[in-house]
Amino acid sequence: MTDDTPILRLKKNEERRLKAGHEWIYANEVDTAQSPLKSLPAGTACVVEDSRGKALGRAFMSPNSLIAARLYSRDVKQEPSRSFFKKRIEQALALRETLYPEAGYRLVHGEADGLPGLVVDRYQDTLVMQAGTAGMEAHLDTAAAALDAVLSPANIVVKNEAGVRELEDLPLYTRALKGEVPESVELHENGGRFQAPLREGQKTGWFFDHRSARARMAPLAKGARVLDVFAYCGGWGVQAAMAGAAEVTGIDSSSLALEYMHRNAEMNGVAEQLRTLEGDATTAMKQLLADGEKFDLVILDPPAFIKRRKDFKNGLAGYHAINELAVRLVKPGGYLISASCSMHLPADKLLDVVRSSARHIDRSMQVIGFEGQGPDHPVHPAIPETAYLKSWFARLLFRF
């Protein structure tokens, strides 16, 4: 630690959450008289102190964000060096290599792996990084050097296209720090082989977080007529076909995503079971209802409708609307899998959405399962916000 290391001083009693294990510091918790936020450089590593000047740890600064800083170490002398990143990455890798026999998974999951704001997904010999904060943006090259030292991959790609970056005035871009930016990446999941678009695809290309939920879905799909809404590249739908679905209909607004869904179906020998509908999900579902279509299994995995806390009311209405359509498309005795990746929507609230949707059309509902994110997306026990993913498995019946 150098003498010019910035100090972030907290207001009285605002250290209690940090002492309980949380790692975020909100702007309204900072004593701006002692630590004028707007004068502190974004991305810099600072020392966090309580109101009496007692050091609590080191954090990355994001002075233009509601979350003004994120602790990365309780050691006030810990610099964000290559050796620091290397040690954290090695710890993260050990978990994933214990869990998965093949190199396709979320390698670094932000706060839960001790690297707040950093996401790294691994696709065999390609690593895809995302920095969601100014702190990680400032240290991307150091993190990439550590990744290279640990794994020596062919490609290290930064895909910083997430809208959350705009909250910190960070630019959107994709570039290679090593090798090239592949057009697509390949992975194995639940016994299947898949490709996902990297250069033009969503986020890092694939959504590994639903791996456990997709495995749980398999017995419900056998012999079933399946509807996969917001299908993307077929993570759910193609695996339903692999599990023995009689027919799978995939809906997505992206022609590129549906192209990859068909490609993945062919790669896994289930192309004949798949049909796709390109267009807005709500419009497509309404048309299916108008056509009298019913399904044994409907999978609803929408994007986050509640990206910020202030969006909660409108986002919740969106979840209600889409779930009511989904429930109407399920045959009596059939199944609904309803998911949400909105951090601000608790699991019990999503269940209430599904329950009220079933009640609205006079259906009884049996909850038969729940899945969160897979273990390569670990949850920080003191940061409930890291438990963002939820999937309810329900059976819908005529009213008892």
TIMARVEX-8944 format. One record per residue (C-alpha): residue in three letters; y, z, x. Coordinates in pm, 1 decimal. Layout:
<recs>
REC   type         py         pz         px
REC    ALA          Y          Z          X
...
</recs>
This chain:
<recs>
REC   type         py         pz         px
REC    MET        0.0        0.0        0.0
REC    THR      341.4      -97.0      138.8
REC    ASP      673.3       75.4       89.3
REC    ASP      799.0     -213.4     -125.4
REC    THR      511.5     -191.1     -377.1
REC    PRO      671.3     -183.5     -725.3
REC    ILE      639.3      137.2     -926.6
REC    LEU      570.9      133.7    -1299.4
REC    ARG      671.3      471.8    -1443.3
REC    LEU      542.6      575.8    -1785.2
REC    LYS      716.0      779.5    -2052.0
REC    LYS      609.5     1138.4    -2110.8
REC    ASN      250.8     1171.9    -2242.4
REC    GLU      190.2      797.8    -2236.4
REC    GLU      -72.8      839.3    -1965.4
REC    ARG     -326.7      999.2    -2199.7
REC    ARG     -490.4      672.7    -2304.0
REC    LEU     -523.4      564.2    -1940.2
REC    LYS     -677.5      897.2    -1846.1
REC    ALA     -930.4      846.1    -2126.2
REC    GLY    -1039.4      521.8    -1959.8
REC    HIS     -825.9      249.9    -2118.2
REC    GLU     -660.8        8.0    -1875.2
REC    TRP     -373.4     -148.6    -2066.4
REC    ILE      -11.6      -37.3    -2048.9
REC    TYR      210.1     -149.6    -2334.0
REC    ALA      575.7     -230.5    -2282.6
REC    ASN      689.0       48.9    -2515.8
REC    GLU      502.9      303.3    -2299.9
REC    VAL      710.2      223.2    -1990.7
REC    ASP     1011.9      431.2    -1890.1
REC    THR     1245.7      135.9    -1853.3
REC    ALA     1523.0      354.0    -1712.8
REC    GLN     1298.7      430.6    -1414.6
REC    SER     1112.4       98.1    -1418.4
REC    PRO     1325.2     -180.5    -1567.4
REC    LEU     1051.7     -419.7    -1677.9
REC    LYS     1253.3     -738.7    -1670.9
REC    SER     1339.4     -686.9    -1304.6
REC    LEU      975.8     -644.4    -1198.3
REC    PRO      806.6     -962.8    -1074.5
REC    ALA      531.7    -1106.7    -1295.4
REC    GLY      187.0    -1106.3    -1139.3
REC    THR      267.8     -847.4     -875.8
REC    ALA       32.8     -557.1     -808.4
REC    CYS      215.3     -231.6     -881.9
REC    VAL      146.3      141.5     -870.9
REC    VAL      137.3      309.0    -1212.2
REC    GLU      276.0      661.9    -1232.3
REC    ASP      299.2      916.8    -1510.4
REC    SER      635.2     1061.8    -1613.5
REC    ARG      615.0     1323.2    -1335.1
REC    GLY      551.1     1066.2    -1065.0
REC    LYS      175.6     1123.5    -1029.6
REC    ALA       -1.7      799.8     -935.1
REC    LEU     -264.9      680.2    -1183.6
REC    GLY     -380.8      357.6    -1019.9
REC    ARG     -292.1       -1.4     -941.6
REC    ALA     -215.6     -266.5    -1202.0
REC    PHE     -115.1     -629.0    -1235.0
REC    MET      230.5     -676.8    -1386.4
REC    SER      302.9     -886.3    -1695.4
REC    PRO      662.5     -780.4    -1773.0
REC    ASN      714.6    -1054.4    -2033.4
REC    SER      412.4     -953.0    -2240.5
REC    LEU      346.2     -680.6    -2497.3
REC    ILE       73.1     -565.0    -2257.2
REC    ALA      308.2     -507.2    -1963.4
REC    ALA       39.7     -421.1    -1707.8
REC    ARG     -338.9     -393.2    -1671.0
REC    LEU     -506.1     -150.5    -1434.7
REC    TYR     -744.9     -311.6    -1189.6
REC    SER     -820.6       -2.2     -978.3
REC    ARG     -781.1      374.1     -997.2
REC    ASP     -736.9      371.3     -618.0
REC    VAL     -360.9      349.3     -564.0
REC    LYS     -415.8      198.7     -217.9
REC    GLN     -641.3      -84.0     -337.4
REC    GLU     -483.3     -421.2     -264.1
REC    PRO     -608.1     -725.1     -460.2
REC    SER     -765.3     -873.4     -147.5
REC    ARG    -1049.6    -1122.0     -113.9
REC    SER    -1286.1     -837.7      -26.2
REC    PHE    -1183.1     -654.6     -345.0
REC    PHE    -1257.7     -960.9     -558.9
REC    LYS    -1579.3    -1028.2     -369.5
REC    LYS    -1713.8     -678.7     -438.2
REC    ARG    -1632.3     -700.5     -810.6
REC    ILE    -1788.2    -1047.8     -835.5
REC    GLU    -2104.6     -933.4     -657.6
REC    GLN    -2136.1     -645.8     -905.6
REC    ALA    -2092.1     -886.7    -1196.5
REC    LEU    -2342.7    -1132.9    -1053.1
REC    ALA    -2609.1     -863.4    -1011.6
REC    LEU    -2600.7     -795.4    -1386.2
REC    ARG    -2629.8    -1162.0    -1483.9
REC    GLU    -2910.3    -1233.9    -1239.3
REC    THR    -3099.4     -938.5    -1389.8
REC    LEU    -3051.6    -1077.5    -1741.2
REC    TYR    -3100.7    -1450.9    -1698.9
REC    PRO    -3345.6    -1657.8    -1492.0
REC    GLU    -3114.6    -1960.9    -1481.8
REC    ALA    -2753.9    -1997.3    -1370.0
REC    GLY    -2579.6    -2046.6    -1703.7
REC    TYR    -2373.0    -1753.3    -1831.8
REC    ARG    -2039.7    -1570.4    -1839.6
REC    LEU    -2019.0    -1448.6    -1479.7
REC    VAL    -1694.6    -1248.6    -1505.0
REC    HIS    -1573.3    -1100.2    -1831.2
REC    GLY    -1228.6     -959.8    -1760.5
REC    GLU    -1173.6     -587.2    -1797.7
REC    ALA    -1541.6     -511.5    -1852.6
REC    ASP    -1612.5     -643.3    -1501.6
REC    GLY    -1310.7     -475.5    -1344.3
REC    LEU    -1107.7     -796.5    -1319.8
REC    PRO     -856.4     -785.4    -1608.5
REC    GLY     -737.5    -1122.3    -1728.9
REC    LEU    -1006.5    -1322.3    -1546.1
REC    VAL    -1293.2    -1514.1    -1704.6
REC    VAL    -1550.5    -1710.3    -1505.3
REC    ASP    -1834.8    -1908.9    -1659.5
REC    ARG    -2119.3    -2043.0    -1447.0
REC    TYR    -2290.8    -2373.9    -1509.5
REC    GLN    -2542.9    -2403.6    -1229.0
REC    ASP    -2334.2    -2538.5     -939.5
REC    THR    -2001.6    -2542.5    -1126.0
REC    LEU    -1782.3    -2237.1    -1183.6
REC    VAL    -1507.7    -2251.4    -1446.5
REC    MET    -1224.2    -1999.6    -1422.1
REC    GLN     -960.8    -1894.3    -1674.3
REC    ALA     -663.5    -1669.0    -1607.6
REC    GLY     -515.3    -1513.7    -1920.7
REC    THR     -244.3    -1307.9    -1752.1
REC    ALA       32.2    -1349.1    -1495.9
REC    GLY     -150.6    -1105.7    -1268.4
REC    MET     -463.1    -1316.3    -1246.2
REC    GLU     -263.6    -1637.6    -1227.7
REC    ALA      -94.1    -1503.8     -914.0
REC    HIS     -431.6    -1421.6     -754.1
REC    LEU     -641.5    -1721.0     -863.5
REC    ASP     -672.4    -1862.0     -511.9
REC    THR     -792.2    -1525.6     -380.8
REC    ALA    -1043.8    -1495.2     -663.9
REC    ALA    -1164.3    -1851.4     -602.1
REC    ALA    -1209.9    -1779.7     -231.4
REC    ALA    -1420.6    -1475.9     -321.2
REC    LEU    -1630.7    -1679.5     -565.6
REC    ASP    -1687.0    -1940.3     -297.1
REC    ALA    -1791.9    -1672.2      -48.5
REC    VAL    -2045.1    -1525.2     -293.3
REC    LEU    -2194.9    -1840.8     -447.6
REC    SER    -2071.1    -2145.9     -251.8
REC    PRO    -2074.4    -2372.4     -560.7
REC    ALA    -2010.9    -2745.8     -555.0
REC    ASN    -1717.7    -2715.5     -798.7
REC    ILE    -1468.2    -2442.0     -877.1
REC    VAL    -1256.4    -2549.7    -1172.6
REC    VAL     -955.6    -2373.1    -1321.7
REC    LYS     -928.0    -2453.3    -1693.2
REC    ASN     -611.6    -2275.1    -1797.7
REC    GLU     -558.2    -2431.6    -2138.4
REC    ALA     -575.5    -2119.7    -2360.7
REC    GLY     -279.9    -2060.9    -2590.3
REC    VAL     -265.3    -1693.5    -2489.3
REC    ARG     -107.2    -1805.8    -2160.6
REC    GLU      202.0    -1920.1    -2346.3
REC    LEU      270.0    -1556.2    -2439.8
REC    GLU      341.4    -1495.8    -2071.1
REC    ASP      521.0    -1826.3    -2012.5
REC    LEU      231.8    -1956.3    -1804.3
REC    PRO      170.9    -2332.4    -1782.4
REC    LEU     -133.8    -2503.4    -1929.8
REC    TYR     -339.3    -2710.1    -1685.3
REC    THR     -684.8    -2799.1    -1556.2
REC    ARG     -759.0    -2862.9    -1188.3
REC    ALA    -1029.2    -2824.2     -927.8
REC    LEU     -987.2    -2565.3     -652.8
REC    LYS    -1305.4    -2695.7     -491.6
REC    GLY    -1493.1    -3018.1     -554.9
REC    GLU    -1401.6    -3197.7     -876.6
REC    VAL    -1358.0    -3145.8    -1249.7
REC    PRO    -1683.2    -3277.1    -1402.0
REC    GLU    -1662.2    -3458.9    -1731.8
REC    SER    -1943.9    -3239.8    -1863.3
REC    VAL    -2161.4    -2946.3    -1760.7
REC    GLU    -2526.4    -2870.2    -1828.6
REC    LEU    -2691.6    -2543.4    -1925.6
REC    HIS    -3010.5    -2394.5    -2066.5
REC    GLU    -3009.0    -2153.5    -2358.4
REC    ASN    -3288.4    -2003.5    -2568.8
REC    GLY    -3538.0    -2261.4    -2447.6
REC    GLY    -3310.0    -2561.6    -2498.2
REC    ARG    -3118.1    -2792.9    -2266.7
REC    PHE    -2756.3    -2868.8    -2350.3
REC    GLN    -2449.4    -3050.6    -2227.1
REC    ALA    -2090.8    -2949.4    -2301.7
REC    PRO    -1762.4    -3129.1    -2237.2
REC    LEU    -1566.1    -2960.8    -1960.2
REC    ARG    -1274.2    -3190.2    -1892.1
REC    GLU    -1187.1    -3245.2    -2260.0
REC    GLY    -1380.4    -2963.8    -2428.5
REC    GLN    -1276.0    -2627.7    -2568.0
REC    LYS    -1212.7    -2333.9    -2336.3
REC    THR    -1468.1    -2344.0    -2052.5
REC    GLY    -1694.5    -2594.5    -2229.2
REC    TRP    -1960.3    -2376.9    -2397.7
REC    PHE    -1962.4    -2051.7    -2592.4
REC    PHE    -2222.1    -1836.8    -2419.5
REC    ASP    -2122.0    -1529.7    -2619.8
REC    HIS    -2334.5    -1622.2    -2924.6
REC    ARG    -2659.0    -1667.2    -2727.6
REC    SER    -2820.2    -1350.3    -2870.1
REC    ALA    -2709.8    -1428.2    -3225.3
REC    ARG    -2844.7    -1782.7    -3202.0
REC    ALA    -3180.5    -1647.9    -3087.3
REC    ARG    -3182.8    -1411.8    -3385.6
REC    MET    -3111.3    -1703.2    -3618.3
REC    ALA    -3426.7    -1896.5    -3524.7
REC    PRO    -3675.7    -1752.6    -3779.5
REC    LEU    -3429.3    -1809.8    -4063.6
REC    ALA    -3407.2    -2179.2    -3976.5
REC    LYS    -3777.3    -2265.8    -3991.0
REC    GLY    -3833.6    -2522.3    -4264.4
REC    ALA    -3477.9    -2473.1    -4388.6
REC    ARG    -3199.2    -2701.3    -4492.4
REC    VAL    -2917.0    -2583.4    -4263.6
REC    LEU    -2538.4    -2621.9    -4270.5
REC    ASP    -2356.0    -2554.4    -3942.0
REC    VAL    -1980.3    -2523.3    -4004.7
REC    PHE    -1746.2    -2551.1    -3704.0
REC    ALA    -2049.8    -2691.0    -3524.3
REC    TYR    -1880.4    -2783.3    -3193.7
REC    CYS    -2155.8    -2914.6    -2961.1
REC    GLY    -2445.1    -2783.3    -3164.9
REC    GLY    -2510.7    -2443.3    -3013.4
REC    TRP    -2615.8    -2316.7    -3355.4
REC    GLY    -2719.8    -2634.7    -3532.9
REC    VAL    -2930.5    -2793.4    -3260.2
REC    GLN    -3106.1    -2462.0    -3196.8
REC    ALA    -3174.8    -2438.1    -3572.0
REC    ALA    -3339.0    -2780.1    -3554.3
REC    MET    -3537.1    -2670.7    -3247.8
REC    ALA    -3657.2    -2369.1    -3450.7
REC    GLY    -3804.8    -2604.0    -3711.5
REC    ALA    -3524.5    -2671.7    -3958.9
REC    ALA    -3608.9    -2954.2    -4195.3
REC    GLU    -3252.1    -3085.9    -4183.6
REC    VAL    -2926.4    -2978.9    -4015.6
REC    THR    -2577.4    -3085.3    -4123.5
REC    GLY    -2302.4    -3019.5    -3870.6
REC    ILE    -1932.8    -3013.4    -3960.9
REC    ASP    -1655.2    -3033.1    -3702.2
REC    SER    -1308.2    -3185.5    -3679.8
REC    SER    -1369.0    -3314.8    -3325.7
REC    SER    -1546.4    -3646.2    -3278.5
REC    LEU    -1609.1    -3552.6    -2914.3
REC    ALA    -1781.8    -3228.6    -3016.6
REC    LEU    -2004.6    -3409.4    -3265.4
REC    GLU    -2086.6    -3673.8    -3003.8
REC    TYR    -2215.9    -3393.9    -2781.4
REC    MET    -2400.4    -3238.6    -3075.4
REC    HIS    -2592.5    -3563.4    -3122.3
REC    ARG    -2649.6    -3587.7    -2748.9
REC    ASN    -2789.3    -3234.9    -2741.0
REC    ALA    -3013.2    -3304.6    -3039.1
REC    GLU    -3155.3    -3607.4    -2856.9
REC    MET    -3206.3    -3408.7    -2535.7
REC    ASN    -3412.3    -3154.2    -2729.7
REC    GLY    -3611.3    -3399.5    -2939.0
REC    VAL    -3457.6    -3314.6    -3276.5
REC    ALA    -3219.8    -3606.7    -3331.1
REC    GLU    -3389.7    -3713.3    -3655.2
REC    GLN    -3316.9    -3378.1    -3819.4
REC    LEU    -2939.5    -3399.9    -3758.6
REC    ARG    -2652.9    -3547.3    -3956.3
REC    THR    -2285.8    -3474.4    -3893.6
REC    LEU    -1963.3    -3478.4    -4091.4
REC    GLU    -1635.5    -3520.6    -3905.1
REC    GLY    -1333.8    -3359.4    -4066.1
REC    ASP    -1161.4    -3042.5    -4177.4
REC    ALA    -1417.0    -2771.9    -4251.8
REC    THR    -1262.4    -2657.1    -4579.5
REC    THR    -1231.9    -3012.1    -4711.8
REC    ALA    -1587.3    -3098.7    -4608.4
REC    MET    -1732.5    -2784.9    -4766.9
REC    LYS    -1548.5    -2850.4    -5092.7
REC    GLN    -1688.7    -3203.5    -5096.5
REC    LEU    -2041.5    -3074.4    -5039.0
REC    LEU    -1994.4    -2839.6    -5335.8
REC    ALA    -1861.6    -3124.6    -5548.3
REC    ASP    -2170.4    -3326.4    -5454.4
REC    GLY    -2395.9    -3043.1    -5568.5
REC    GLU    -2530.0    -2965.9    -5221.5
REC    LYS    -2705.2    -2634.8    -5150.1
REC    PHE    -2852.5    -2500.2    -4826.7
REC    ASP    -3115.9    -2247.0    -4726.9
REC    LEU    -2903.0    -2131.9    -4432.3
REC    VAL    -2527.5    -2162.8    -4378.9
REC    ILE    -2380.0    -2076.4    -4039.0
REC    LEU    -2007.9    -2005.0    -4032.9
REC    ASP    -1860.1    -1970.0    -3683.9
REC    PRO    -1486.3    -2043.9    -3712.8
REC    PRO    -1219.8    -2019.3    -3442.8
REC    ALA    -1009.7    -1703.7    -3434.9
REC    PHE     -795.7    -1693.7    -3748.8
REC    ILE     -622.3    -1373.9    -3629.9
REC    LYS     -492.4    -1431.5    -3278.3
REC    ARG     -219.4    -1169.2    -3294.3
REC    ARG     -194.0     -847.0    -3489.7
REC    LYS       96.4     -982.9    -3693.9
REC    ASP     -129.5    -1268.1    -3812.9
REC    PHE     -373.9    -1026.3    -3977.5
REC    LYS     -279.5    -1079.7    -4342.9
REC    ASN     -280.9    -1459.5    -4331.3
REC    GLY     -587.0    -1468.9    -4107.5
REC    LEU     -782.3    -1236.4    -4335.9
REC    ALA     -702.2    -1466.2    -4628.0
REC    GLY     -841.4    -1753.3    -4422.6
REC    TYR    -1166.8    -1567.5    -4363.2
REC    HIS    -1194.2    -1491.5    -4735.2
REC    ALA    -1139.6    -1856.3    -4829.4
REC    ILE    -1392.2    -1999.4    -4585.3
REC    ASN    -1656.3    -1736.1    -4663.5
REC    GLU    -1626.0    -1789.3    -5038.8
REC    LEU    -1697.6    -2159.2    -4985.8
REC    ALA    -1991.2    -2078.0    -4759.1
REC    VAL    -2144.2    -1834.1    -5009.0
REC    ARG    -2125.3    -2096.8    -5283.3
REC    LEU    -2320.9    -2338.1    -5064.4
REC    VAL    -2612.5    -2097.1    -5010.3
REC    LYS    -2913.4    -2131.8    -5239.8
REC    PRO    -3013.8    -1810.0    -5416.0
REC    GLY    -3253.9    -1642.1    -5177.8
REC    GLY    -3095.7    -1822.8    -4884.4
REC    TYR    -2909.9    -1689.3    -4583.3
REC    LEU    -2555.2    -1675.3    -4450.2
REC    ILE    -2455.4    -1605.1    -4091.3
REC    SER    -2085.0    -1522.7    -4085.9
REC    ALA    -1914.5    -1479.6    -3749.5
REC    SER    -1567.7    -1401.0    -3619.3
REC    CYS    -1427.6    -1401.1    -3267.0
REC    SER    -1097.3    -1243.2    -3376.0
REC    MET    -1040.8     -929.6    -3170.2
REC    HIS     -813.7     -792.6    -3444.0
REC    LEU    -1076.5     -821.4    -3720.5
REC    PRO    -1315.7     -523.8    -3709.6
REC    ALA    -1680.6     -585.4    -3789.6
REC    ASP    -1664.5     -375.4    -4106.0
REC    LYS    -1372.3     -583.1    -4233.3
REC    LEU    -1570.9     -904.9    -4183.6
REC    LEU    -1863.6     -751.4    -4371.8
REC    ASP    -1626.2     -662.6    -4653.1
REC    VAL    -1511.7    -1024.9    -4661.9
REC    VAL    -1871.7    -1147.1    -4695.9
REC    ARG    -1956.4     -878.3    -4955.0
REC    SER    -1655.6     -957.3    -5173.8
REC    SER    -1727.6    -1330.4    -5145.5
REC    ALA    -2081.8    -1273.2    -5275.2
REC    ARG    -1959.5    -1046.4    -5555.4
REC    HIS    -1702.8    -1309.0    -5656.8
REC    ILE    -1982.4    -1545.2    -5764.1
REC    ASP    -2201.9    -1264.4    -5901.2
REC    ARG    -2452.7    -1258.6    -5616.3
REC    SER    -2633.0     -961.0    -5469.4
REC    MET    -2635.3     -941.5    -5092.5
REC    GLN    -2875.9     -788.2    -4844.3
REC    VAL    -2752.0     -730.6    -4490.3
REC    ILE    -3043.9     -810.7    -4261.9
REC    GLY    -2882.6     -801.6    -3919.5
REC    PHE    -2580.1     -784.0    -3696.2
REC    GLU    -2509.7     -923.8    -3350.9
REC    GLY    -2215.3     -883.0    -3117.8
REC    GLN    -2151.1    -1072.6    -2797.8
REC    GLY    -2434.2    -1121.6    -2551.0
REC    PRO    -2480.2     -887.6    -2253.2
REC    ASP    -2311.9    -1131.1    -2015.7
REC    HIS    -1997.8    -1043.0    -2217.5
REC    PRO    -2015.7     -665.3    -2164.1
REC    VAL    -1793.4     -426.8    -2358.2
REC    HIS    -1566.3     -180.4    -2181.1
REC    PRO    -1642.9      147.5    -2362.5
REC    ALA    -1282.5      269.7    -2346.5
REC    ILE    -1129.5      -62.9    -2453.4
REC    PRO    -1243.0     -142.7    -2808.3
REC    GLU    -1057.0     -474.6    -2789.2
REC    THR    -1329.0     -606.7    -2555.4
REC    ALA    -1583.4     -589.2    -2841.7
REC    TYR    -1435.4     -898.0    -3004.8
REC    LEU    -1737.1    -1092.5    -3137.9
REC    LYS    -1931.9    -1009.3    -3450.3
REC    SER    -2193.9    -1191.8    -3659.5
REC    TRP    -2335.7    -1064.8    -3987.4
REC    PHE    -2670.9    -1192.8    -4112.5
REC    ALA    -2702.4    -1173.1    -4491.4
REC    ARG    -2943.7    -1279.1    -4764.8
REC    LEU    -2788.7    -1387.1    -5095.7
REC    LEU    -2969.5    -1338.4    -5424.8
REC    PHE    -2907.9    -1360.3    -5795.8
REC    ARG    -2753.3    -1035.1    -5918.3
REC    PHE    -3015.1     -758.4    -5936.8
</recs>
